[in-house]
Amino acid sequence: MPFLIGRNYYKAMKILDLRATPEVVGEIAELLFDGFSDTGTEAWSTIEECLEEVRESLADGKISRIAVDDRSRVLGWTVGVPTYDGNVWEL
């Protein structure tokens, strides 16, 4: 069954570990930049800052996952970061 994200329909979606698919780092950075560019925040205001954020998500102890469509295009990204001495995971 197709599913809708925004105005686009997709046939399938997979969740992947970003460590296994590092070639999409630039694609994720573009999503991050596009997602925050018109919010009024100064966070991730350049593509370089976005690339750095995505690369940092690959550090030991973090969980970085992507959702991809049936053509392996990135649909979304999330990162889990341990905080409070490892007692809490922040997404």
C-alpha positions, 0 to 999 in steps of 0.5 A: 500500500502506498504511503504519503509524505508531504505531497509525494506517494511512495511504494515502500520505505526502509529504515537503515543505519546511517553507518552502513550508508555513509554516501548519503551524508550530503543528501541528509545535510540538504534535508536538514538545511531545507528543514530549518532554513525558513524557521527563523533560527540560526541553527544549521544556517549553512550547508557546512553546519548541516554536514558537520551535524550529520557527520557528528551523528556517526560518533560512537555512542550515537544512533543515526538512522535514515528512512529511504524510499524504494529508490534509496532516496532519503526521506527522513533522518533521526539521531539518538544521543545518550544524555544524563549519564546514559540514562536518557536518549534524546531524539 
